[in-house]
């Protein structure tokens, strides 16, 4: 099972009404995804404050992955409208490769955001700043993209160079776009485990750890504030709160809001497809429904890339102010 496989399948078996309805929905999704993520990238270019905090570069990297996903799903719009894949084998290979890269980079960047928030809450802020230097963050982002690119192109190599035994490679690529390696159970299982399951497990684990540590830290701060701080210590705390990091409580709460929004959106968009596919594959192979599968894979999965820029604009004050100035809403 692989996310990008179902995004790439042709859909000529769908009823005409459903087909054109989904085409219209995808047109809106493509427009919103491209404009929203392009807007986020422009905001990073225009607003210097967004580039000064190294951890925010993970958001920029995730926006690039989502923008790539927006480009990928433009292929599915005419496919829905025509009812078949019309661009041949080479474009199918390119489509599958870009879809792999977009999905893997999106999940891994979200994992890195969760890891960054965990480091923030588990360390004192001065130590966190030393750990998450700009150089290190850029290095991590580079590794994420190199891994995504290599993994994305592995399928193309396996498709054309390394022939997997007992795998059908002959499809009518003038009618449908299918990736032969993904029809091999071992390849499916390894790709899904490495690129989807384990990163998602890390995202859920780090998110839970962040929430637990946040509650513990805030509870401890309330106790200390009520019973232990002298006036001098309170003044020192206020002075530290006025530093570039801002109030420590606000810092943690803002990080929690952004993290919660991204993780909830990812789960709502990705888990229904994963759980449905696992159920059909492992529990009830005869229960699969093509319409449900197409909606989950072609609408829900890419929807995450459409939602993310909205979440940035809502939860990140600098991006929100950028859009207000852009649309003249400051007054």
Buried (B, 14 or more C-beta within 10 A) or exposed (E): BBBBBBBBBBBEEBEEEBBBEBBEBBBEBBEBBBBBBBBBBEBBEEBEEBBEBBBBBBBBBBBBBBBBBBBBBBBBBBBBBBBBBBBEBEBBBBBBBBBBBBBBBBBBBBBBBBBBBBBBBEBEBEEBBEEBEEEEBEEBBEEBBEBBBEBBBBBBEBBEEEEBEEBEEEBEBEEBBBBBBBBBEEBBBEBBEEBBBEBBEBBBEBBEBBBEBBEEBBEEBEEEEEEEBEEEEEEEBEEBBEEEBEBBBEBBEBBBBBBBBBBEBBBEBBBBBBEBBEEBBEEEEEEEEEBBBBBBBBBBBBBBBBBBBBBBBEBBEBBBBBBEEEEEEEE
